[in-house]
Amino acid sequence: MQKRVKNVKNPKVFQVAVSVIYDFSGNKKPTTKSLGEIMATRIGSYNEDAFNAVKAMTKANAAVTKASERISSGLRVNNAADDPAGLALATKLQAQVSSNSKVMDNLYQAVAVTQIVDDSLSQINDLLTNMKTLALSSATSTVDITQRAINQEQFDDYRTAIDSIANSALWNGSSLLNGDTSSMTIHSGTGSTDTTTLSFESVLSTVLGPAGSRLSTLDISTQAGALAAIDDTTAPIDTAMDSVSSLQGYIGAKQNILEIQSAVASNRMTIQSQAMGNIMDADLAAETANLAAGQIQQEAATAMLTQATSMNKSLVSYLLNSGWN
């Protein structure tokens, strides 16, 4: 037989209920049971349903926060905790991308140097061609001294123009074609030994031509001088043209190499950037879906938490108002 407890208004009384149970031998055996065990409903300080709802809500909040962070930043990895190994690899890739970007800058500048030299040499070759034409004109007996004097004046102007072009082929304040700069070392890769060397020569009129018959010493104001300028043996003007053409061919070949190296660096930078993006960039479509799912989970957990809380309140209210029979 179980003792009856009625109309108890103090909630503390409901924490423990005493019941007397008779065994089959007829001996009384008092036992103590909690009200929760008797009612099969827990109304104490621990509410399992509520804690499960809180746990689910915490997880949903974390999912919403993470998805919102990734959508707003556009990054999948916003801190080391998101992907430690991925962040370490992405950091290395970022360094490689930056390095190749600087390599490309170096190569672009080097290509600009070769273009300056190439253009200057083309103009000098044109001037040398005109000088040979004047020498041929003065070498013939069909012209007189006046015409040869005019030819010499033009010849001198062309020679002065050659020196001017050589002196004005500048990079960082130094001429590339008057002997001021003999070579440049271009860092064309990310390694310490990845270099390309550009060599330059002077093309001043005092240097062009064979020894003893430099371009600066030629005089076509006389027939003899004109014949010496086009002599088949010494060939001062032809020799000067050969020197300029040889240097121009060398510079053109170097320009091709630099452009190939630039393309290689650009391709590497593109591949490394894509690899880094695969690690770091957020999938906005997936994160939007994650955000929506997290928000649904938040609402569901909130509803369940409210239900779990109100369920105990309703039971306690009922017991306090009606008693336990």
Summary of the structure (lengths in Angstrom):
residues: 325
radius of gyration: 47.4
end to end distance: 13.5
largest distance: 158.1
contacts: 945
relative contact order: 0.16
helix: 65%
strand: 9%
